[in-house]
Structures are given as structure tokens and as C-alpha cells.
């Protein structure tokens, strides 16, 4: 059992332009995905799965006739107000299962030549 059950994640004041820049985007492990599923990312705020291209699409490039509808659009402003003050409590188990693998894929792997 971990010492802490929740990890506080500081949310930016403004909602990021794309989900890939959000601190609450996670990577779904291969063993949790149904066979043939293309949704490899998860919003840790809402629990909604999404595809990698959707997570990279920018809201600023969409027009008013075809707006980008993200799962957290209604919840973002709620967490900026009191009593949350821009902090989101995320379970430590979810952080290690979904967020840490995504951060590890972004790290540059150094190749040493002997």
C-alpha cells in the first residue's frame, strides 16, 4: 500500500491547446486495450480514451463550424476555482500506471558506443 493515495497535479491556468500538452494525459497499457482498439491515450481527469492523433490535434486550428470537443472542456474551469485552486488530486496508482509510461516514452534514450 503506498504511503500517499493521491498525487496533487498542478493544472495550468489556461486549458492547453492540445491534450498532448496536458499533465493529465496518460498512456493505456497494451494489456488493458480491447483487441483492435485504436485508442491508446486516456484523459486522467475524465477517464475517456482517445487516439494518439486526437490527442495531438490543436483547438486553435479548428474553426467555429467544426470545433474540437475534448472530454475535459466542461471540467477545466471547475478545477480553477475554489476549493481546488488549480490542483487536481490524482490517484497514485493511476499516476504510475498511465502517466509514468507516457513520460518514459518522451525521454531521449542515449546510445553509447563502446
Secondary structure, 3 states (H helix, E strand, C coil): CCCCCEEEEECCCCCCCCHHHCCCEEECCHHHCCCCCCCCEEECCCCCEECHHHHHCCHHHCCCCCCCCCCCHHHHHHHHCCCCCCEEEEEHHHHHHHHHHHHHHHCCCCCCCC
